[in-house]
Amino acid sequence: MSEILLRYPFSKEGLYLRVVETILATAIALYLLYTTTIINFVLSFTISFPLAYAILTSRDLLKTRRILIKLNNKDKCVLKRRKETSYYRFFAKIIITMICFLILPAIINPVVALGIILGTICGHGFSELTHYAYVSKCESKLGGELYYFLSEVKSNGYYYVGIRLLKRLSK
């Protein structure tokens, strides 16, 4: 059985992209926070940033802890058995989120919407970086590296998604 392996939670290149995204979003937000006199932006950003960070970080860290418990003394942890068409729901979630961010300024005050959007982007970026650091710490304790795996689609139309621990070779 063949599998596709991808670094968990993301590769070094993904880390660099997230660092750049987080720095840019934070720089824009800080510039606007210190140059604007509109209290609506300041309040919406200062509420949405820590809220997004707390929610996303706790979700990711709890997910990683559950994975580590399932991986206990095994090299593989199957998270889900999925149908070949299940990724359509994932793409639908992304599209709905993008549409919500696009219509948000039409529904509420655009200044408040900008604060919410920038706060969410910054919170997400810092959450991703925190999750990467946590996984790196766990990998050093485990003596290996965590990888996502995707198995090939079986004749019944299902494939498996999970996490695999690849041990480092001792020198």
C-alpha angles and dihedrals in degrees: 000000000000126000138191112230123205127175116262121259091359141314129270089261089053089051091054091049092050092048091052092045092049093047093049095046091046092048092051092046094048091048091052093043093055099039102042126082093194107114092197092068093046093050096044092049095045090051099042097044099059091035093054091043094050095046096045096042094049091047093051096043093048090049091051092047090052089050092050091050091051090047091056105143093341130100096217137047120188109211102178144002107218138189116239091249097050095101090071088075090052092053090046090056091052092049093048091050091050092048091050091053090048096050095038093089090053092052101044135019108304092226091055090045091053090051092050093047095047092044091051093047092049092045091050092049095050090044091054091049091049090049092050091051091048093050091048090053091049092048091055089053092048094047094231146061129269119231134182112234131201117193122212118268112269124221090263090061097252130119132184128239124193150118126283126195113218111196119223116243111250116236 
